[in-house]
Each structure stands twice: as structure tokens, then as C-alpha cells.
Amino acid sequence: NGPAWGGNGVFLQVGDEPADITVEHNTVIQTGNVITAYGGTRASPRPIHGFRFAHNIAIHNAYGIFGNGYGTGATAMNVYFPDGEIEGNVLAGGNSSRYPAGNAFPSVDDLMGQFVDPDGGDYRLRPDAFSSLSSDGKPPGVDHAALMKAMRGARGSGLR
């Protein structure tokens, strides 16, 4: 959230040819792009091989998955993630014609209606929300039970 934390509100900025990146099962309520990819020049971009973005929930906002110098959606993905997998995601407010099949594009209001209490900060999904989207047997977004368990373990270990 750019206004709250400073910056541009982008969830993930990645570039200059890293490889084998996996981003799965996140719930992101951000104010900027979902992903901004960069690197190289327009004539010679530096692709990111082995990129996987799957089963995430995010708000598309103006540019969604953006490639510096190439724009939004499939055009950017073909340049920066040529062998990438973008699947099982909820990109609220996005245009489905710009992205691969197998992702969902509800309105932002419809997405917010799928959470237990977003106004109160509870972003757990309601039962069966987006259940048909999953290819791994789990709903998209963060697994809140696993997150809470991990956080309890971290507190017990002295980590904060």
C-alpha cells in the first residue's frame, strides 16, 4: 500500500535475469502493480526464466502484470516470462483478454465480498470462494491456518 507505507505500492518488482522464482498462495491488497518486470533495454530485454506466479489473490489496479517498455499482460509476460506459468490467480479488476486462461478477474467489489471481513482486516476467504480455480487442491491466496501456525512457532522460537 503505497500511501500507507511509502513507495509505489507494487507487490513484486523483479528484473535483470534472476531465474526459477516461485510466488504462490499470497493474498495481496496493494495499490500499485501486481508485478513489475524490468531489465535490459527495449531492443534487448533480460528475461526471467522459470518464473511461476500461481494461486495468488491480488488487485490488478491500473497495470497488473507490467513489463517495463512492453505494457500490461500477455505482451509483457511473453517478453519477461517467456517460459513462465501464470495460473490459478485472482486478479481483481483486470481484463481477462490480456492474460492466460485459468485465472479469474472479478471486480474489486466482488473480490472483497469473498473475504470474511475485509473492513475489519480479515482476508480469509469464505468457504468455496474461487474453489473451481485451484489446480493444487487449495483455494487461492494465503493459507491462514498454516500462516497462524507458523507465526506461533516463530514466536515460540524467540523470533519476532
HELIX and SHEET records of a PDB file:
HELIX    1   1 GLY A    2  TRP A    5  1                                   4    
HELIX    2   2 ALA A   74  TYR A   80  1                                   7    
HELIX    3   3 SER A   96  ARG A   98  5                                   3    
HELIX    4   4 VAL A  108  MET A  112  1                                   5    
HELIX    5   5 PRO A  118  GLY A  120  5                                   3    
HELIX    6   6 SER A  131  LEU A  133  5                                   3    
HELIX    7   7 HIS A  144  GLY A  156  1                                  13    
SHEET    1   A 4 LEU A  12  GLY A  15  0                                        
SHEET    2   A 4 ILE A  35  TYR A  38  1                                        
SHEET    3   A 4 ILE A  65  GLY A  67  1                                        
SHEET    4   A 4 GLY A  71  THR A  72 -1                                        
SHEET    1   B 3 THR A  22  GLU A  24  0                                        
SHEET    2   B 3 ARG A  52  ALA A  54  1                                        
SHEET    3   B 3 GLU A  85  GLU A  87  1                                        
SHEET    1   C 2 ILE A  57  ILE A  59  0                                        
SHEET    2   C 2 VAL A  90  ALA A  92  1                                        
SHEET    1   D 2 PHE A 115  ASP A 117  0                                        
SHEET    2   D 2 ASP A 122  LEU A 125 -1                                        
END                                                                             
